[in-house]
Amino acid sequence: MEKENTKKTSGESEAKKASAIGRRDVIKTLATVPVLGAIAYGLVKSRKVSVLDKDISDVFKLSNKSAVFLQPVANGKQIRVGLIGFGIRGKQLMRALGFAEPSYIDTLIEAKKKNPDDTRYDAFLEQDDLNVVITGVCDIFDKYSEAAQLTGSNIHREGTTGKFGQAPKRYKTYQELLAADDIDAVVIAAPDHWHGTISAAAARAGKHVYCEKPMTWTVPETYMVRQTIKETGIVFQLGHQGRQTASYQKAEEIISNGLLGNVNLIQVCTNRNNPNGAWVYPIIEGSNPQTIDWKQFEGDPERIKEYNDYMLSNKLEKYVGPDERSKFSLERFFRWRCWWDYSTGLSGDLLTHEYDAANQIMHVGIPHSATSSGGVYFFKDGRTVPDVLQTTFEWPDKNMTMLYSATLASSRNRGKVFMGHDASMEVADVLSLTADRDSERYAEKIKQGIIPTDKPFFTYVPGQSKVDAVTSATELYFAQRGLLYTYINGKRYDTTHLHMREWLECIRQGKTPSCNIDQAFEEAMTAHMGTRAYLEGRTMYWDKEKQEIIRG
């Protein structure tokens, strides 16, 4: 956009200039928006929000504020980080910290050679230096541990021919890592059934914690983890990188300004249709009883007892096993998400992202009730975790319902939609609003033909100029939800990188992260309500006074 003329002009000239600026901003924004109809428009840096120069600021009041994230302090203290778990998510979290496997870098460099528009390697090189050093790693699979050591030494973000720094120390157990004096904070990317145990142990050891979602595997440990985090005072961040998605912040402002009217229904979904998306991960060469510590994988005896007590007392034996936990299985080791013995299922793995978005945008808290249905309908591979799940959450005090619908056998995207009396809002990496034909707030503008009802009348595109390069259907799934990248002042950021940066800066600055222990507790209990409703085939309720789940 042209710089404003600083010279004094007549009122008429100023008006013409303002109009021209408005048109240019609309045109510029339209160029970055997927095809939404001729009058879709973006958030512009003008004083009035308009549709093709038709002023609607009297009914649609929205600030020009960009997304706000905690900024790093100058000359902040270096933080020594230990990593526990170097599977799929562990690798992603290390990249977000600025450390990548050299072979992964090779792949990005080769991709750029084939396609100059593939900017993933450039983006990684430009990623902020978080002033951390990886001093310890732990994984129960030898090959993963060795890869984690190499990754932690890749301080220059180079490929296999690069120069590497000192390799972090490898620990055989998480207990040994937590006892180390040269570790200030830990990143936990172990399977679900270890999250709560390791988080609490880390807090007791005085280590700050970044824990991948969900927070816990069982309901009893959820209380234990919350109490431990609060008693120790360590900085805890749960891995919901959607907290750093710019469009989510704008969605929160739209809701708080009442621009949708009363919101009575939220619809969220999971849609995947490939083996990787259904947790059928490849079995890595070189994996066997000699290279995998199966005894550690089995789980914490206390947590296993909590799990078994719940399942057996409710006659849910069909969901336990089918094999004994002590029986070595490569399938269960690499595809653990398919069995309740280690997993939190669709509720803990994927619903939690959708719920956390709703909680961030509308501050819904723990629902009053949850009702679930579904089953293993497509992947007949011995799994006990359903591949189709429908859960209804109710908030009678807020006059609102949230519907979660999931399938791992269809990739049709149904979006995340907040349905209000006056407009509906679809939230992803891009945010769009469509007026309701029976809206009261926008009735006059609709009547005048200024605001349409058959296509979005407002679209927020936070600085995006082109489609990002993605390499898989699963990556596309997260990209569409704003869970891979966001844009700040025109620059693309990895949302996980921003989320971890916030955690590190809260450690340095003595502040509270956006997905702190209170937010994590709400997420965990909501997921547990959905899971128990499915397992038991009945509605689950939340007793606010007793702070516990009760059966319907």
Summary of the structure (lengths in Angstrom):
residues: 552
radius of gyration: 24.5
end to end distance: 59.3
largest distance: 83.5
contacts: 1824
relative contact order: 0.15
helix: 37%
strand: 18%
